[in-house]
Amino acid sequence: MATGNSAQRLRDAGWPIDKLPEAQQQVLAELSAQEVDTMIHVRERLTGAGGDVQAYRAADSNGIFYY
């Protein structure tokens, strides 16, 4: 399971990182504060551009998230 401030910030921002393989969770846990800020900002922009009707978030077998 991912640990650290970076991982928790992503969880708090709505990224479902606990569903990723442990190796990928570790990469996310080791992100810099600036990298986490960028991921959160991009997610907010994508969510904001979704309009009134959009698909529920999901991840494919490669761990790619769709919102």
PDB file of N, CA, C and O in Angstrom:
ATOM      1  N   MET A   1       0.845  -1.177   0.000  1.00  0.00           N
ATOM      2  CA  MET A   1       0.000   0.000   0.000  1.00  0.00           C
ATOM      3  C   MET A   1       0.887   1.236   0.000  1.00  0.00           C
ATOM      4  O   MET A   1       1.943   1.250   0.632  1.00  0.00           O
ATOM      5  N   ALA A   2       0.463   2.253  -0.698  1.00  0.00           N
ATOM      6  CA  ALA A   2       1.230   3.481  -0.770  1.00  0.00           C
ATOM      7  C   ALA A   2       1.183   4.209   0.565  1.00  0.00           C
ATOM      8  O   ALA A   2       0.172   4.195   1.267  1.00  0.00           O
ATOM      9  N   THR A   3       2.292   4.841   0.895  1.00  0.00           N
ATOM     10  CA  THR A   3       2.346   5.611   2.125  1.00  0.00           C
ATOM     11  C   THR A   3       2.908   6.974   1.811  1.00  0.00           C
ATOM     12  O   THR A   3       3.422   7.201   0.716  1.00  0.00           O
ATOM     13  N   GLY A   4       2.815   7.878   2.755  1.00  0.00           N
ATOM     14  CA  GLY A   4       3.421   9.183   2.573  1.00  0.00           C
ATOM     15  C   GLY A   4       2.412  10.249   2.234  1.00  0.00           C
ATOM     16  O   GLY A   4       1.270   9.973   1.865  1.00  0.00           O
ATOM     17  N   ASN A   5       2.869  11.478   2.371  1.00  0.00           N
ATOM     18  CA  ASN A   5       2.032  12.639   2.146  1.00  0.00           C
ATOM     19  C   ASN A   5       1.530  12.719   0.709  1.00  0.00           C
ATOM     20  O   ASN A   5       0.378  13.087   0.479  1.00  0.00           O
ATOM     21  N   SER A   6       2.376  12.382  -0.259  1.00  0.00           N
ATOM     22  CA  SER A   6       1.962  12.460  -1.665  1.00  0.00           C
ATOM     23  C   SER A   6       0.788  11.535  -1.937  1.00  0.00           C
ATOM     24  O   SER A   6      -0.190  11.934  -2.570  1.00  0.00           O
ATOM     25  N   ALA A   7       0.882  10.314  -1.464  1.00  0.00           N
ATOM     26  CA  ALA A   7      -0.207   9.356  -1.673  1.00  0.00           C
ATOM     27  C   ALA A   7      -1.488   9.827  -1.004  1.00  0.00           C
ATOM     28  O   ALA A   7      -2.566   9.720  -1.588  1.00  0.00           O
ATOM     29  N   GLN A   8      -1.383  10.340   0.201  1.00  0.00           N
ATOM     30  CA  GLN A   8      -2.580  10.793   0.916  1.00  0.00           C
ATOM     31  C   GLN A   8      -3.207  11.995   0.236  1.00  0.00           C
ATOM     32  O   GLN A   8      -4.431  12.092   0.158  1.00  0.00           O
ATOM     33  N   ARG A   9      -2.394  12.902  -0.251  1.00  0.00           N
ATOM     34  CA  ARG A   9      -2.934  14.071  -0.979  1.00  0.00           C
ATOM     35  C   ARG A   9      -3.700  13.625  -2.221  1.00  0.00           C
ATOM     36  O   ARG A   9      -4.756  14.175  -2.533  1.00  0.00           O
ATOM     37  N   LEU A  10      -3.169  12.628  -2.932  1.00  0.00           N
ATOM     38  CA  LEU A  10      -3.875  12.126  -4.113  1.00  0.00           C
ATOM     39  C   LEU A  10      -5.187  11.467  -3.718  1.00  0.00           C
ATOM     40  O   LEU A  10      -6.209  11.684  -4.371  1.00  0.00           O
ATOM     41  N   ARG A  11      -5.174  10.667  -2.664  1.00  0.00           N
ATOM     42  CA  ARG A  11      -6.415  10.040  -2.177  1.00  0.00           C
ATOM     43  C   ARG A  11      -7.443  11.117  -1.816  1.00  0.00           C
ATOM     44  O   ARG A  11      -8.610  11.029  -2.200  1.00  0.00           O
ATOM     45  N   ASP A  12      -6.996  12.124  -1.078  1.00  0.00           N
ATOM     46  CA  ASP A  12      -7.897  13.196  -0.647  1.00  0.00           C
ATOM     47  C   ASP A  12      -8.486  13.961  -1.832  1.00  0.00           C
ATOM     48  O   ASP A  12      -9.586  14.508  -1.744  1.00  0.00           O
ATOM     49  N   ALA A  13      -7.744  13.993  -2.939  1.00  0.00           N
ATOM     50  CA  ALA A  13      -8.213  14.678  -4.143  1.00  0.00           C
ATOM     51  C   ALA A  13      -9.091  13.788  -5.021  1.00  0.00           C
ATOM     52  O   ALA A  13      -9.565  14.223  -6.070  1.00  0.00           O
ATOM     53  N   GLY A  14      -9.309  12.541  -4.594  1.00  0.00           N
ATOM     54  CA  GLY A  14     -10.205  11.665  -5.328  1.00  0.00           C
ATOM     55  C   GLY A  14      -9.555  10.653  -6.246  1.00  0.00           C
ATOM     56  O   GLY A  14     -10.254   9.918  -6.945  1.00  0.00           O
ATOM     57  N   TRP A  15      -8.238  10.597  -6.259  1.00  0.00           N
ATOM     58  CA  TRP A  15      -7.553   9.594  -7.082  1.00  0.00           C
ATOM     59  C   TRP A  15      -7.661   8.241  -6.379  1.00  0.00           C
ATOM     60  O   TRP A  15      -7.235   8.118  -5.230  1.00  0.00           O
ATOM     61  N   PRO A  16      -8.219   7.224  -7.037  1.00  0.00           N
ATOM     62  CA  PRO A  16      -8.374   5.905  -6.411  1.00  0.00           C
ATOM     63  C   PRO A  16      -7.096   5.067  -6.506  1.00  0.00           C
ATOM     64  O   PRO A  16      -7.086   4.000  -7.119  1.00  0.00           O
ATOM     65  N   ILE A  17      -6.040   5.556  -5.902  1.00  0.00           N
ATOM     66  CA  ILE A  17      -4.737   4.911  -6.075  1.00  0.00           C
ATOM     67  C   ILE A  17      -4.626   3.577  -5.363  1.00  0.00           C
ATOM     68  O   ILE A  17      -3.756   2.775  -5.703  1.00  0.00           O
ATOM     69  N   ASP A  18      -5.480   3.317  -4.385  1.00  0.00           N
ATOM     70  CA  ASP A  18      -5.393   2.045  -3.658  1.00  0.00           C
ATOM     71  C   ASP A  18      -5.773   0.853  -4.527  1.00  0.00           C
ATOM     72  O   ASP A  18      -5.542  -0.292  -4.138  1.00  0.00           O
ATOM     73  N   LYS A  19      -6.348   1.103  -5.688  1.00  0.00           N
ATOM     74  CA  LYS A  19      -6.720   0.023  -6.609  1.00  0.00           C
ATOM     75  C   LYS A  19      -5.589  -0.328  -7.568  1.00  0.00           C
ATOM     76  O   LYS A  19      -5.700  -1.285  -8.334  1.00  0.00           O
ATOM     77  N   LEU A  20      -4.512   0.434  -7.531  1.00  0.00           N
ATOM     78  CA  LEU A  20      -3.367   0.188  -8.414  1.00  0.00           C
ATOM     79  C   LEU A  20      -2.463  -0.881  -7.836  1.00  0.00           C
ATOM     80  O   LEU A  20      -2.497  -1.146  -6.634  1.00  0.00           O
ATOM     81  N   PRO A  21      -1.645  -1.504  -8.693  1.00  0.00           N
ATOM     82  CA  PRO A  21      -0.641  -2.446  -8.189  1.00  0.00           C
ATOM     83  C   PRO A  21       0.304  -1.733  -7.214  1.00  0.00           C
ATOM     84  O   PRO A  21       0.540  -0.531  -7.333  1.00  0.00           O
ATOM     85  N   GLU A  22       0.827  -2.469  -6.273  1.00  0.00           N
ATOM     86  CA  GLU A  22       1.660  -1.873  -5.225  1.00  0.00           C
ATOM     87  C   GLU A  22       2.859  -1.105  -5.776  1.00  0.00           C
ATOM     88  O   GLU A  22       3.221  -0.059  -5.237  1.00  0.00           O
ATOM     89  N   ALA A  23       3.472  -1.607  -6.831  1.00  0.00           N
ATOM     90  CA  ALA A  23       4.632  -0.910  -7.411  1.00  0.00           C
ATOM     91  C   ALA A  23       4.232   0.480  -7.920  1.00  0.00           C
ATOM     92  O   ALA A  23       4.991   1.437  -7.767  1.00  0.00           O
ATOM     93  N   GLN A  24       3.050   0.591  -8.520  1.00  0.00           N
ATOM     94  CA  GLN A  24       2.581   1.886  -9.005  1.00  0.00           C
ATOM     95  C   GLN A  24       2.200   2.801  -7.843  1.00  0.00           C
ATOM     96  O   GLN A  24       2.427   4.010  -7.900  1.00  0.00           O
ATOM     97  N   GLN A  25       1.626   2.228  -6.801  1.00  0.00           N
ATOM     98  CA  GLN A  25       1.310   3.019  -5.611  1.00  0.00           C
ATOM     99  C   GLN A  25       2.583   3.610  -5.005  1.00  0.00           C
ATOM    100  O   GLN A  25       2.585   4.751  -4.545  1.00  0.00           O
ATOM    101  N   GLN A  26       3.655   2.835  -5.007  1.00  0.00           N
ATOM    102  CA  GLN A  26       4.914   3.323  -4.452  1.00  0.00           C
ATOM    103  C   GLN A  26       5.452   4.491  -5.270  1.00  0.00           C
ATOM    104  O   GLN A  26       5.958   5.462  -4.707  1.00  0.00           O
ATOM    105  N   VAL A  27       5.345   4.405  -6.593  1.00  0.00           N
ATOM    106  CA  VAL A  27       5.776   5.523  -7.446  1.00  0.00           C
ATOM    107  C   VAL A  27       4.994   6.780  -7.089  1.00  0.00           C
ATOM    108  O   VAL A  27       5.575   7.857  -6.957  1.00  0.00           O
ATOM    109  N   LEU A  28       3.685   6.649  -6.932  1.00  0.00           N
ATOM    110  CA  LEU A  28       2.867   7.810  -6.595  1.00  0.00           C
ATOM    111  C   LEU A  28       3.207   8.353  -5.210  1.00  0.00           C
ATOM    112  O   LEU A  28       3.180   9.565  -4.999  1.00  0.00           O
ATOM    113  N   ALA A  29       3.522   7.483  -4.279  1.00  0.00           N
ATOM    114  CA  ALA A  29       3.890   7.912  -2.930  1.00  0.00           C
ATOM    115  C   ALA A  29       5.192   8.706  -2.925  1.00  0.00           C
ATOM    116  O   ALA A  29       5.434   9.499  -2.015  1.00  0.00           O
ATOM    117  N   GLU A  30       6.021   8.498  -3.930  1.00  0.00           N
ATOM    118  CA  GLU A  30       7.323   9.166  -4.000  1.00  0.00           C
ATOM    119  C   GLU A  30       7.316  10.427  -4.858  1.00  0.00           C
ATOM    120  O   GLU A  30       8.368  11.031  -5.067  1.00  0.00           O
ATOM    121  N   LEU A  31       6.147  10.836  -5.361  1.00  0.00           N
ATOM    122  CA  LEU A  31       6.069  12.042  -6.173  1.00  0.00           C
ATOM    123  C   LEU A  31       6.419  13.274  -5.350  1.00  0.00           C
ATOM    124  O   LEU A  31       6.182  13.321  -4.143  1.00  0.00           O
ATOM    125  N   SER A  32       6.982  14.264  -6.020  1.00  0.00           N
ATOM    126  CA  SER A  32       7.258  15.538  -5.351  1.00  0.00           C
ATOM    127  C   SER A  32       5.940  16.292  -5.147  1.00  0.00           C
ATOM    128  O   SER A  32       4.928  15.968  -5.768  1.00  0.00           O
ATOM    129  N   ALA A  33       5.966  17.280  -4.288  1.00  0.00           N
ATOM    130  CA  ALA A  33       4.775  18.101  -4.047  1.00  0.00           C
ATOM    131  C   ALA A  33       4.304  18.757  -5.346  1.00  0.00           C
ATOM    132  O   ALA A  33       3.102  18.861  -5.588  1.00  0.00           O
ATOM    133  N   GLN A  34       5.242  19.198  -6.176  1.00  0.00           N
ATOM    134  CA  GLN A  34       4.880  19.834  -7.441  1.00  0.00           C
ATOM    135  C   GLN A  34       4.207  18.837  -8.391  1.00  0.00           C
ATOM    136  O   GLN A  34       3.248  19.191  -9.076  1.00  0.00           O
ATOM    137  N   GLU A  35       4.693  17.620  -8.436  1.00  0.00           N
ATOM    138  CA  GLU A  35       4.075  16.593  -9.290  1.00  0.00           C
ATOM    139  C   GLU A  35       2.649  16.278  -8.821  1.00  0.00           C
ATOM    140  O   GLU A  35       1.742  16.116  -9.637  1.00  0.00           O
ATOM    141  N   VAL A  36       2.463  16.193  -7.516  1.00  0.00           N
ATOM    142  CA  VAL A  36       1.122  15.940  -6.976  1.00  0.00           C
ATOM    143  C   VAL A  36       0.205  17.110  -7.304  1.00  0.00           C
ATOM    144  O   VAL A  36      -0.939  16.905  -7.709  1.00  0.00           O
ATOM    145  N   ASP A  37       0.694  18.329  -7.134  1.00  0.00           N
ATOM    146  CA  ASP A  37      -0.107  19.513  -7.481  1.00  0.00           C
ATOM    147  C   ASP A  37      -0.557  19.463  -8.930  1.00  0.00           C
ATOM    148  O   ASP A  37      -1.701  19.792  -9.242  1.00  0.00           O
ATOM    149  N   THR A  38       0.345  19.049  -9.817  1.00  0.00           N
ATOM    150  CA  THR A  38       0.010  18.959 -11.242  1.00  0.00           C
ATOM    151  C   THR A  38      -1.065  17.913 -11.482  1.00  0.00           C
ATOM    152  O   THR A  38      -2.020  18.169 -12.217  1.00  0.00           O
ATOM    153  N   MET A  39      -0.929  16.738 -10.876  1.00  0.00           N
ATOM    154  CA  MET A  39      -1.942  15.695 -11.053  1.00  0.00           C
ATOM    155  C   MET A  39      -3.309  16.150 -10.545  1.00  0.00           C
ATOM    156  O   MET A  39      -4.331  15.905 -11.186  1.00  0.00           O
ATOM    157  N   ILE A  40      -3.319  16.807  -9.403  1.00  0.00           N
ATOM    158  CA  ILE A  40      -4.580  17.291  -8.839  1.00  0.00           C
ATOM    159  C   ILE A  40      -5.183  18.355  -9.748  1.00  0.00           C
ATOM    160  O   ILE A  40      -6.387  18.340 -10.002  1.00  0.00           O
ATOM    161  N   HIS A  41      -4.370  19.265 -10.234  1.00  0.00           N
ATOM    162  CA  HIS A  41      -4.859  20.331 -11.115  1.00  0.00           C
ATOM    163  C   HIS A  41      -5.449  19.761 -12.414  1.00  0.00           C
ATOM    164  O   HIS A  41      -6.516  20.186 -12.857  1.00  0.00           O
ATOM    165  N   VAL A  42      -4.755  18.809 -13.008  1.00  0.00           N
ATOM    166  CA  VAL A  42      -5.247  18.194 -14.249  1.00  0.00           C
ATOM    167  C   VAL A  42      -6.577  17.494 -13.998  1.00  0.00           C
ATOM    168  O   VAL A  42      -7.498  17.623 -14.804  1.00  0.00           O
ATOM    169  N   ARG A  43      -6.694  16.763 -12.905  1.00  0.00           N
ATOM    170  CA  ARG A  43      -7.949  16.073 -12.582  1.00  0.00           C
ATOM    171  C   ARG A  43      -9.085  17.077 -12.402  1.00  0.00           C
ATOM    172  O   ARG A  43     -10.195  16.851 -12.883  1.00  0.00           O
ATOM    173  N   GLU A  44      -8.815  18.178 -11.716  1.00  0.00           N
ATOM    174  CA  GLU A  44      -9.839  19.211 -11.527  1.00  0.00           C
ATOM    175  C   GLU A  44     -10.282  19.789 -12.857  1.00  0.00           C
ATOM    176  O   GLU A  44     -11.472  20.021 -13.068  1.00  0.00           O
ATOM    177  N   ARG A  45      -9.342  20.021 -13.750  1.00  0.00           N
ATOM    178  CA  ARG A  45      -9.691  20.563 -15.073  1.00  0.00           C
ATOM    179  C   ARG A  45     -10.504  19.566 -15.882  1.00  0.00           C
ATOM    180  O   ARG A  45     -11.480  19.941 -16.530  1.00  0.00           O
ATOM    181  N   LEU A  46     -10.108  18.292 -15.850  1.00  0.00           N
ATOM    182  CA  LEU A  46     -10.852  17.265 -16.577  1.00  0.00           C
ATOM    183  C   LEU A  46     -12.274  17.136 -16.034  1.00  0.00           C
ATOM    184  O   LEU A  46     -13.235  17.043 -16.798  1.00  0.00           O
ATOM    185  N   THR A  47     -12.395  17.132 -14.723  1.00  0.00           N
ATOM    186  CA  THR A  47     -13.706  17.019 -14.098  1.00  0.00           C
ATOM    187  C   THR A  47     -14.564  18.237 -14.438  1.00  0.00           C
ATOM    188  O   THR A  47     -15.754  18.100 -14.722  1.00  0.00           O
ATOM    189  N   GLY A  48     -13.968  19.413 -14.409  1.00  0.00           N
ATOM    190  CA  GLY A  48     -14.692  20.644 -14.723  1.00  0.00           C
ATOM    191  C   GLY A  48     -15.150  20.716 -16.164  1.00  0.00           C
ATOM    192  O   GLY A  48     -16.146  21.376 -16.461  1.00  0.00           O
ATOM    193  N   ALA A  49     -14.445  20.052 -17.064  1.00  0.00           N
ATOM    194  CA  ALA A  49     -14.795  20.080 -18.483  1.00  0.00           C
ATOM    195  C   ALA A  49     -15.795  18.994 -18.845  1.00  0.00           C
ATOM    196  O   ALA A  49     -16.204  18.889 -20.001  1.00  0.00           O
ATOM    197  N   GLY A  50     -16.193  18.186 -17.867  1.00  0.00           N
ATOM    198  CA  GLY A  50     -17.057  17.049 -18.139  1.00  0.00           C
ATOM    199  C   GLY A  50     -18.499  17.386 -18.456  1.00  0.00           C
ATOM    200  O   GLY A  50     -19.203  16.564 -19.042  1.00  0.00           O
ATOM    201  N   GLY A  51     -18.957  18.562 -18.091  1.00  0.00           N
ATOM    202  CA  GLY A  51     -20.344  18.914 -18.345  1.00  0.00           C
ATOM    203  C   GLY A  51     -21.283  18.267 -17.340  1.00  0.00           C
ATOM    204  O   GLY A  51     -20.845  17.745 -16.315  1.00  0.00           O
ATOM    205  N   ASP A  52     -22.559  18.305 -17.635  1.00  0.00           N
ATOM    206  CA  ASP A  52     -23.572  17.790 -16.716  1.00  0.00           C
ATOM    207  C   ASP A  52     -23.616  16.276 -16.655  1.00  0.00           C
ATOM    208  O   ASP A  52     -23.910  15.701 -15.606  1.00  0.00           O
ATOM    209  N   VAL A  53     -23.325  15.625 -17.776  1.00  0.00           N
ATOM    210  CA  VAL A  53     -23.413  14.164 -17.825  1.00  0.00           C
ATOM    211  C   VAL A  53     -22.051  13.625 -18.213  1.00  0.00           C
ATOM    212  O   VAL A  53     -21.489  14.002 -19.241  1.00  0.00           O
ATOM    213  N   GLN A  54     -21.526  12.736 -17.377  1.00  0.00           N
ATOM    214  CA  GLN A  54     -20.241  12.124 -17.692  1.00  0.00           C
ATOM    215  C   GLN A  54     -20.187  10.741 -17.073  1.00  0.00           C
ATOM    216  O   GLN A  54     -20.937  10.423 -16.149  1.00  0.00           O
ATOM    217  N   ALA A  55     -19.307   9.946 -17.588  1.00  0.00           N
ATOM    218  CA  ALA A  55     -19.165   8.581 -17.084  1.00  0.00           C
ATOM    219  C   ALA A  55     -18.562   8.587 -15.694  1.00  0.00           C
ATOM    220  O   ALA A  55     -17.806   9.490 -15.336  1.00  0.00           O
ATOM    221  N   TYR A  56     -18.895   7.591 -14.927  1.00  0.00           N
ATOM    222  CA  TYR A  56     -18.277   7.404 -13.618  1.00  0.00           C
ATOM    223  C   TYR A  56     -16.830   7.018 -13.825  1.00  0.00           C
ATOM    224  O   TYR A  56     -16.496   6.366 -14.814  1.00  0.00           O
ATOM    225  N   ARG A  57     -15.980   7.404 -12.919  1.00  0.00           N
ATOM    226  CA  ARG A  57     -14.560   7.098 -13.092  1.00  0.00           C
ATOM    227  C   ARG A  57     -14.323   5.592 -13.072  1.00  0.00           C
ATOM    228  O   ARG A  57     -14.993   4.843 -12.362  1.00  0.00           O
ATOM    229  N   ALA A  58     -13.360   5.181 -13.865  1.00  0.00           N
ATOM    230  CA  ALA A  58     -13.007   3.770 -13.961  1.00  0.00           C
ATOM    231  C   ALA A  58     -11.547   3.674 -14.373  1.00  0.00           C
ATOM    232  O   ALA A  58     -10.970   4.640 -14.874  1.00  0.00           O
ATOM    233  N   ALA A  59     -10.963   2.529 -14.164  1.00  0.00           N
ATOM    234  CA  ALA A  59      -9.581   2.294 -14.579  1.00  0.00           C
ATOM    235  C   ALA A  59      -9.540   1.024 -15.401  1.00  0.00           C
ATOM    236  O   ALA A  59     -10.224   0.049 -15.091  1.00  0.00           O
ATOM    237  N   ASP A  60      -8.728   1.040 -16.458  1.00  0.00           N
ATOM    238  CA  ASP A  60      -8.584  -0.169 -17.256  1.00  0.00           C
ATOM    239  C   ASP A  60      -7.477  -1.042 -16.660  1.00  0.00           C
ATOM    240  O   ASP A  60      -6.918  -0.703 -15.617  1.00  0.00           O
ATOM    241  N   SER A  61      -7.167  -2.131 -17.297  1.00  0.00           N
ATOM    242  CA  SER A  61      -6.183  -3.080 -16.777  1.00  0.00           C
ATOM    243  C   SER A  61      -4.778  -2.498 -16.708  1.00  0.00           C
ATOM    244  O   SER A  61      -3.912  -3.061 -16.038  1.00  0.00           O
ATOM    245  N   ASN A  62      -4.537  -1.377 -17.389  1.00  0.00           N
ATOM    246  CA  ASN A  62      -3.234  -0.730 -17.349  1.00  0.00           C
ATOM    247  C   ASN A  62      -3.142   0.326 -16.264  1.00  0.00           C
ATOM    248  O   ASN A  62      -2.105   0.973 -16.119  1.00  0.00           O
ATOM    249  N   GLY A  63      -4.218   0.513 -15.495  1.00  0.00           N
ATOM    250  CA  GLY A  63      -4.206   1.508 -14.443  1.00  0.00           C
ATOM    251  C   GLY A  63      -4.475   2.911 -14.948  1.00  0.00           C
ATOM    252  O   GLY A  63      -4.227   3.883 -14.234  1.00  0.00           O
ATOM    253  N   ILE A  64      -4.982   3.035 -16.176  1.00  0.00           N
ATOM    254  CA  ILE A  64      -5.299   4.347 -16.742  1.00  0.00           C
ATOM    255  C   ILE A  64      -6.699   4.734 -16.284  1.00  0.00           C
ATOM    256  O   ILE A  64      -7.644   3.955 -16.411  1.00  0.00           O
ATOM    257  N   PHE A  65      -6.822   5.942 -15.753  1.00  0.00           N
ATOM    258  CA  PHE A  65      -8.094   6.386 -15.205  1.00  0.00           C
ATOM    259  C   PHE A  65      -8.902   7.157 -16.244  1.00  0.00           C
ATOM    260  O   PHE A  65      -8.361   7.945 -17.019  1.00  0.00           O
ATOM    261  N   TYR A  66     -10.175   6.915 -16.239  1.00  0.00           N
ATOM    262  CA  TYR A  66     -11.105   7.621 -17.109  1.00  0.00           C
ATOM    263  C   TYR A  66     -12.133   8.304 -16.238  1.00  0.00           C
ATOM    264  O   TYR A  66     -12.650   7.698 -15.300  1.00  0.00           O
ATOM    265  N   TYR A  67     -12.440   9.555 -16.531  1.00  0.00           N
ATOM    266  CA  TYR A  67     -13.432  10.292 -15.746  1.00  0.00           C
ATOM    267  C   TYR A  67     -14.531  10.796 -16.641  1.00  0.00           C
ATOM    268  O   TYR A  67     -15.465  11.443 -16.168  1.00  0.00           O
TER     269      TYR A  67
END
